[in-house]
Every structure is written in C-alpha cells, then in structure tokens.
Amino acid sequence: MPQSPDNLPLALYSAAQVRQLDARLIAAGTPGFELMSRAAHAIWRALRQRWPDAGAITVLAGRGNNAGDGYLVAALALRAGWRVRVLAVGDPARLQGDAARARDEAHDAGVPVQAWSECAPLEGVVLDALLGTGLNGMVREPYAQAIRQLNASGMPVLAVDIPSGLCADRGQVLGVVVRAQLTVTLVGLKIGLFTGVAADWVGELRFDDLQAEPQLVASQDSVARRLAPGSLPRLPARPRTVHKGQLGHVLVVGGERGFAGAALLAAQSALRGGAGLVSLASRGEHLAAAQARLPEVMSTAVASANQLLALGAAASVWVVGPGLGQGAWGRSLLSVAAIMRVPQVWDADALNLLAAGAVRLPLGCVITPHPGEAARLLGVGAAEVQADRPAAALELARRYQAVCVLKGAGTLVADPGGSLLLCDRGHPAMACAGLGDVLAGLIGALLGQGLAPLDAAGLAVWLHGRAGEVLAGKGCGLAASDLCAAIRQLMQEQCA
C-alpha cells in the first residue's frame, strides 16, 4: 500500500550523509551489490503495486549506481515476462563497480540495451535511472534533452531514489527535472525530497531502508527531522483545577487601517489554540468590529507607544505584526515590543521593519517569514532563499538568535543551535490570504501554555498544515478562519 507521509522515517539526511550510511552498511558486512539487488527488488515491488497491468518497462539509464539499479530492475521485469528495453543515455561501457556488474547481469539475462536517441520509443512505465543524489551542478546534455523528452511524453514515470535533476539537499531544480508519478527512495530520506519545489516533481513517495540495521541508521547524523504525530511536542496535561491565568495571556499587536482582518485572525487563532486570555491592541476604528466578531478577546484601541506599554504589561506572550503596517503607528508600537522581555512571535510587517533596521529583535522570539520576508531579512533575493531553504532557515535563526519558521512548501523550523524541523503536511488549497496570521496566533497560544519556542513553533506548524489537509477535501475556497476550528479538533486528538 502507498506510504503516507507519517509512515515515513523521521530523520532527513543530506546526500553526503546517505552515502556515509551506505558505506557504513557495506563496512558492517552487507556487500554493495547485495544492497543494489535489494534496491532493485524494492523498486520492482513498488512498480508492480502501482502499475500491475503495465506489462512493459523502459529504463533510462545513466552512468552511476542509479543505472545499476535500473539494469537489475530490467532483468527482474524480463524474467516476469514483461516487455523490456534499456535506453542508455550514459555509455554502459563506462559503468564501474557494482553498476557494471548489474549491467552484465542484465546482459546475461537477455535485456535489450540500445543507445538513447530522441527517436527511441518509450513504452510502458519509464524508470528514471539517469542521475542520482550526487548531482550538484546543472543537468547537462544529453541528459537534459532526455528529461525534456520524457516529461513531454506523458508516460508514467518511476524515479529511482530521486527524480533526476532535483537537488537532494535543497529541493532545487538543477536546470531540468524529471516529473515522476512515483519516487522510491532508498536507505535514508533525502531532505531535498520534502522542501523547495520537490512536491511538484516527486509524486507519491515510498521508502525502503534496504534492511539496514536500525542501530547503524540511528547512529548516523541527520540534517533535520520530520514532524509527525508520534514525534510532536506535547502540551502539558491540564489539571482539573487549572484556570485561565495559568494558560497564557496572548497580546496581538496589529491592525493598521485597512488591515484589521489580519490581527483578528491571529487573535481568533490564539483563542482556538488554547490561550487562557487574549488581548488585541489595534486601531480605534476596528474596535467595534473586533468586539462583535470576537467577544472573548479584550480589544483595546491603542494610539501611542505609552498606551501599548501599559496594556502589554499584563501579557505573557506578544504576537506582533499581523496587519501592523510600516507607517508611524506600526513603527511606534513595534518599538515597544522590541524592549519587552516576554516570549514574542514576530510576523509580517514586524519582520519587514526588522529587515529595514527600524528595531532590534529581542531574545527568545519566534519569527515567521515567508520567502520574500526571509530574503529581506537576509539581504538577498527570494530566489536565493528558495534555492536553499534549509540553509536560509538556519542562517535566519543564527543571525537573529530566534526560532525561525520559514514558511512555504516543506515549512522549516530552525533554532540558533542548529536544530532543524520539517513539516511535510499541507495542501494547495491553503494558498490564500490570512494563513500566516492564523499560524502566528497559534504559536503565541502554545508559547503561553508553556512550550519552549522550538516546540511551540514545530507543533503549530504541523497543526496548521494538517488542518489545511483536513479541510481541503471540501474543495477550493478555503478561508483562513476555517482553520481555527480544525486546529482545535486536532489539538484534542494529537496533543491531549
């Protein structure tokens, strides 16, 4: 059966770390060719489960170990009575080691091999065994043309380990990339399969550890860990005698003229996230609407920094930035937040003003940039952030000494000590305004209930993404406020 994201391992590795793990398995007594044979069987099983009636397979083979996997799969398919052809994009004579042995085994089994050309027909399921995880530079010819032809063909594609042309460390397209319907990744999960633009190219993801010894795998360093139900931070259990004053008082600061909705969404999310008390500091023009929509929130009109200072003294957590604006009013309020010594979440225009040098970030904060805001904070372009999202998240956390939530597909949560969490939940229906405001309010609520910044951010990101998945079944047109009730239900199910 297909593996859901939460059935996959938690550890995420770089390409170099997976190679180290591979070498350690071999050193511990498993021959390299045996690992390659296990990989071929795992790929063949997945192929038959996904396309049981295909009856034909075309292998596009390169020059590395991926090609060796492909040759062995071709031999298995031929023995099963399928029509088989290997199209060699890389010269088979240049294969070395275990890959060369796999080529010879396929030859001995009678697998037909011919040089790839643009005129060579593709039949059945196409196995992408072109380029592996070691690719760092742009895809060169003739591989690039082979990939373009494959994508244009509309044929079903299974990618071996990673779609050719996708960076295993960054999730970046290296010029051109295979669009797979199924990817079978091996030995260890590569972080590049989960962030950047990977989701558009990987298709369904399955994993096989090739019977690796659990102790060896557990001792291998990883670059990140996936957020999944069994590994989520948990809120402290509430005693029967608990009262609202023990569950945090969240103050949301924002809502410049024309942007009241952002602050209201953050406040609503903080309420549904379990905060004992929620206050809202906003423009006076929004007070009536706020009180009508959220009667549980203590809404106050704030016109000056002094007013905010007095109001905020009672709050245990601040959420600053939703709808704040970058004018004099927003700058004045942010200057107060910058001197407060309580846990804070900075979002939206608070981050834009921080990037502009208007204030300094206090210690112990959580920042929640999208790629554009992250680029401004780092002084680079958004494309540079997206080209290496893990590095950007870690650098933001280090530079600002804060927990950083780098939003986007494969949201990343980093802390100044180098810890990195990844959330692979979410849905395209979540591409709508206000979702970031909901996330900021939720993080604030979890901070108020006693979670450390990294734990609060990680749990909030997972709840947020999973809530979007739950609601996506109702179709497009998701509104940010819809998430609040779904998040509340998930908190009950996952974190009670």
Secondary structure, DSSP 8 states (H G I E B T S, - for coil): ----GGGS-SEEE-HHHHHHHHHHHHHTT--HHHHHHHHHHHHHHHHHHHSTT--EEEEEE-SSHHHHHHHHHHHHHHHTT-EEEEEESS-GGG--HHHHHHHHHHHHHT--EEE--TTS---SEEEEES--TT--S---TTHHHHHHHHHHHT--EEEESS-TTB-TTT--B-S-----SEEEEESSEEGGGTSTTTHHHH-EEEEE-TT--HHHHHTS--SEEE--GGG--------TT--GGGS-EEEEE---TT-HHHHHHHHHHHHHTT-SEEEEEE-GGGHHHHHHH-TTSEEEE--SHHHHHHHHTT-SEEEE-TT--SSHHHHHHHHHHTT--S-EEE-THHHHHHHTTSS---TT-EE---HHHHHHHHTS-HHHHHHTHHHHHHHHHHHHTSEEEE-SSSEEEE-TTS-EEEE----GGG-STTHHHHHHHHHHHHHHTT--HHHHHHHHHHHHHHHHHHHHTT-S---TTHHHHHHHHHHHHHH-
